[in-house]
């Protein structure tokens, strides 16, 4: 039975669950802070600073219409 596993471990099963819950809560807080910062940046009109695909970024070194680089 599933409930028997916790009894066999004693307090260790509860400690492991509490530690996992603590780590998940910390990850959730970090993710929330990151998303809030992204939303503030969008409202302020700042450029997206995330590393992404190079092909998706505008190329500043494009040759102009004159043929010179």
N, CA and C atoms as an extended XYZ file, in Angstrom:
207
Properties=species:S:1:pos:R:3:atomname:S:1:resname:S:1:resid:I:1 pbc="F F F"
N         0.836       -1.190        0.000 N   UNK     1
C         0.000        0.000        0.000 CA  UNK     1
C         0.879        1.252        0.000 C   UNK     1
N         0.371        2.322       -0.535 N   UNK     2
C         1.155        3.544       -0.649 CA  UNK     2
C         1.431        4.162        0.706 C   UNK     2
N         0.504        4.070        1.637 N   UNK     3
C         0.688        4.660        2.956 CA  UNK     3
C         1.716        3.938        3.791 C   UNK     3
N         1.976        2.673        3.500 N   UNK     4
C         2.938        1.898        4.268 CA  UNK     4
C         4.367        2.356        4.031 C   UNK     4
N         4.654        2.938        2.863 N   UNK     5
C         6.013        3.383        2.567 CA  UNK     5
C         6.463        4.463        3.540 C   UNK     5
N         5.609        5.416        3.858 N   UNK     6
C         5.966        6.483        4.780 CA  UNK     6
C         6.224        5.947        6.180 C   UNK     6
N         5.472        4.940        6.599 N   UNK     7
C         5.647        4.374        7.938 CA  UNK     7
C         6.969        3.635        8.035 C   UNK     7
N         7.388        2.966        6.975 N   UNK     8
C         8.637        2.217        6.991 CA  UNK     8
C         9.832        3.162        7.050 C   UNK     8
N         9.733        4.322        6.429 N   UNK     9
C        10.829        5.283        6.416 CA  UNK     9
C        10.915        6.076        7.719 C   UNK     9
N         9.859        6.101        8.475 N   UNK    10
C         9.846        6.920        9.676 CA  UNK    10
C         9.682        8.375        9.312 C   UNK    10
N        10.482        9.236        9.907 N   UNK    11
C        10.402       10.670        9.646 CA  UNK    11
C        11.110       11.081        8.375 C   UNK    11
N        11.923       10.192        7.799 N   UNK    12
C        12.713       10.551        6.615 CA  UNK    12
C        11.827       10.874        5.425 C   UNK    12
N        10.712       10.167        5.276 N   UNK    13
C         9.809       10.429        4.164 CA  UNK    13
C         9.188       11.804        4.253 C   UNK    13
N         8.832       12.187        5.447 N   UNK    14
C         8.246       13.524        5.632 CA  UNK    14
C         9.281       14.612        5.420 C   UNK    14
N        10.523       14.369        5.870 N   UNK    15
C        11.585       15.359        5.677 CA  UNK    15
C        11.894       15.559        4.197 C   UNK    15
N        11.924       14.464        3.450 N   UNK    16
C        12.204       14.557        2.015 CA  UNK    16
C        11.090       15.312        1.307 C   UNK    16
N         9.848       15.052        1.692 N   UNK    17
C         8.710       15.748        1.077 CA  UNK    17
C         8.760       17.241        1.415 C   UNK    17
N         9.080       17.556        2.663 N   UNK    18
C         9.164       18.959        3.062 CA  UNK    18
C        10.280       19.678        2.302 C   UNK    18
N        11.417       19.006        2.114 N   UNK    19
C        12.532       19.605        1.376 CA  UNK    19
C        12.150       19.822       -0.089 C   UNK    19
N        11.471       18.843       -0.681 N   UNK    20
C        11.030       18.976       -2.072 CA  UNK    20
C        10.030       20.125       -2.207 C   UNK    20
N         9.092       20.214       -1.279 N   UNK    21
C         8.114       21.305       -1.300 CA  UNK    21
C         8.801       22.660       -1.164 C   UNK    21
N         9.833       22.727       -0.319 N   UNK    22
C        10.564       23.974       -0.120 CA  UNK    22
C        11.281       24.381       -1.413 C   UNK    22
N        11.933       23.404       -2.080 N   UNK    23
C        12.636       23.709       -3.330 CA  UNK    23
C        11.671       24.136       -4.423 C   UNK    23
N        10.520       23.470       -4.504 N   UNK    24
C         9.523       23.847       -5.514 CA  UNK    24
C         8.990       25.259       -5.253 C   UNK    24
N         8.759       25.591       -3.990 N   UNK    25
C         8.277       26.930       -3.652 CA  UNK    25
C         9.315       27.991       -4.010 C   UNK    25
N        10.589       27.691       -3.768 N   UNK    26
C        11.660       28.633       -4.103 CA  UNK    26
C        11.742       28.831       -5.618 C   UNK    26
N        11.642       27.748       -6.380 N   UNK    27
C        11.677       27.851       -7.842 CA  UNK    27
C        10.477       28.658       -8.348 C   UNK    27
N         9.329       28.457       -7.737 N   UNK    28
C         8.132       29.196       -8.135 CA  UNK    28
C         8.302       30.689       -7.867 C   UNK    28
N         8.878       31.031       -6.714 N   UNK    29
C         9.115       32.456       -6.400 CA  UNK    29
C        10.081       33.077       -7.402 C   UNK    29
N        11.175       32.363       -7.725 N   UNK    30
C        12.145       32.893       -8.693 CA  UNK    30
C        11.504       33.103      -10.060 C   UNK    30
N        10.690       32.160      -10.479 N   UNK    31
C        10.020       32.261      -11.773 CA  UNK    31
C         9.060       33.454      -11.783 C   UNK    31
N         8.346       33.644      -10.698 N   UNK    32
C         7.415       34.757      -10.611 CA  UNK    32
C         8.149       36.094      -10.688 C   UNK    32
N         9.269       36.205       -9.966 N   UNK    33
C        10.050       37.444      -10.008 CA  UNK    33
C        10.572       37.714      -11.420 C   UNK    33
N        11.014       36.658      -12.102 N   UNK    34
C        11.526       36.825      -13.463 CA  UNK    34
C        10.417       37.284      -14.401 C   UNK    34
N         9.249       36.683      -14.284 N   UNK    35
C         8.129       37.072      -15.153 CA  UNK    35
C         7.663       38.498      -14.867 C   UNK    35
N         7.674       38.895      -13.604 N   UNK    36
C         7.301       40.274      -13.275 CA  UNK    36
C         8.291       41.260      -13.874 C   UNK    36
N         9.586       40.925      -13.822 N   UNK    37
C        10.595       41.800      -14.409 CA  UNK    37
C        10.408       41.894      -15.920 C   UNK    37
N        10.062       40.776      -16.571 N   UNK    38
C         9.812       40.803      -18.010 CA  UNK    38
C         8.618       41.687      -18.342 C   UNK    38
N         7.572       41.593      -17.544 N   UNK    39
C         6.377       42.402      -17.785 CA  UNK    39
C         6.687       43.882      -17.594 C   UNK    39
N         7.465       44.214      -16.575 N   UNK    40
C         7.845       45.623      -16.359 CA  UNK    40
C         8.674       46.127      -17.530 C   UNK    40
N         9.573       45.285      -18.029 N   UNK    41
C        10.403       45.676      -19.163 CA  UNK    41
C         9.572       45.929      -20.407 C   UNK    41
N         8.566       45.109      -20.630 N   UNK    42
C         7.702       45.316      -21.796 CA  UNK    42
C         6.921       46.617      -21.676 C   UNK    42
N         6.446       46.895      -20.472 N   UNK    43
C         5.691       48.146      -20.271 CA  UNK    43
C         6.589       49.347      -20.459 C   UNK    43
N         7.862       49.235      -20.058 N   UNK    44
C         8.792       50.349      -20.170 CA  UNK    44
C         9.356       50.475      -21.587 C   UNK    44
N         9.100       49.499      -22.436 N   UNK    45
C         9.573       49.558      -23.808 CA  UNK    45
C        11.008       49.107      -23.974 C   UNK    45
N        11.567       48.396      -22.989 N   UNK    46
C        12.938       47.931      -23.095 CA  UNK    46
C        13.013       46.739      -24.050 C   UNK    46
N        14.178       46.558      -24.635 N   UNK    47
C        14.392       45.427      -25.540 CA  UNK    47
C        14.485       44.137      -24.728 C   UNK    47
N        14.108       43.049      -25.354 N   UNK    48
C        14.186       41.741      -24.723 CA  UNK    48
C        15.651       41.336      -24.625 C   UNK    48
N        16.147       41.071      -23.420 N   UNK    49
C        17.556       40.761      -23.200 CA  UNK    49
C        17.852       39.264      -23.204 C   UNK    49
N        16.838       38.441      -23.441 N   UNK    50
C        17.068       36.996      -23.429 CA  UNK    50
C        17.899       36.569      -24.628 C   UNK    50
N        18.703       35.535      -24.437 N   UNK    51
C        19.455       34.963      -25.542 CA  UNK    51
C        18.492       34.110      -26.359 C   UNK    51
N        18.470       34.339      -27.632 N   UNK    52
C        17.536       33.601      -28.481 CA  UNK    52
C        18.223       33.169      -29.754 C   UNK    52
N        17.439       32.893      -30.744 N   UNK    53
C        17.984       32.487      -32.028 CA  UNK    53
C        18.614       33.684      -32.730 C   UNK    53
N        19.790       33.480      -33.264 N   UNK    54
C        20.490       34.572      -33.947 CA  UNK    54
C        19.719       35.025      -35.180 C   UNK    54
N        19.034       34.110      -35.834 N   UNK    55
C        18.287       34.455      -37.043 CA  UNK    55
C        17.078       35.327      -36.727 C   UNK    55
N        16.618       35.307      -35.500 N   UNK    56
C        15.445       36.080      -35.131 CA  UNK    56
C        15.795       37.518      -34.773 C   UNK    56
N        17.071       37.779      -34.542 N   UNK    57
C        17.495       39.133      -34.178 CA  UNK    57
C        17.754       39.960      -35.435 C   UNK    57
N        17.503       41.257      -35.372 N   UNK    58
C        17.809       42.101      -36.534 CA  UNK    58
C        19.319       42.133      -36.768 C   UNK    58
N        19.718       42.122      -38.010 N   UNK    59
C        21.130       42.122      -38.364 CA  UNK    59
C        21.587       43.559      -38.565 C   UNK    59
N        22.457       44.039      -37.667 N   UNK    60
C        22.954       45.410      -37.765 CA  UNK    60
C        24.023       45.567      -38.837 C   UNK    60
N        24.584       44.473      -39.304 N   UNK    61
C        25.674       44.538      -40.264 CA  UNK    61
C        25.207       44.237      -41.691 C   UNK    61
N        23.939       44.484      -41.971 N   UNK    62
C        23.431       44.255      -43.334 CA  UNK    62
C        24.006       45.307      -44.278 C   UNK    62
N        24.345       44.904      -45.477 N   UNK    63
C        24.785       45.924      -46.446 CA  UNK    63
C        23.603       46.795      -46.845 C   UNK    63
N        23.867       48.051      -47.062 N   UNK    64
C        22.790       48.947      -47.466 CA  UNK    64
C        22.560       48.824      -48.972 C   UNK    64
N        21.713       49.640      -49.500 N   UNK    65
C        21.318       49.559      -50.908 CA  UNK    65
C        22.464       49.903      -51.854 C   UNK    65
N        23.511       50.589      -51.375 N   UNK    66
C        24.590       51.027      -52.267 CA  UNK    66
C        25.553       49.890      -52.607 C   UNK    66
N        25.451       48.763      -51.889 N   UNK    67
C        26.344       47.647      -52.182 CA  UNK    67
C        27.573       47.639      -51.301 C   UNK    67
N        27.804       48.722      -50.555 N   UNK    68
C        28.944       48.771      -49.635 CA  UNK    68
C        28.527       48.172      -48.305 C   UNK    68
N        29.502       47.592      -47.597 N   UNK    69
C        29.220       47.045      -46.277 CA  UNK    69
C        29.666       47.981      -45.203 C   UNK    69
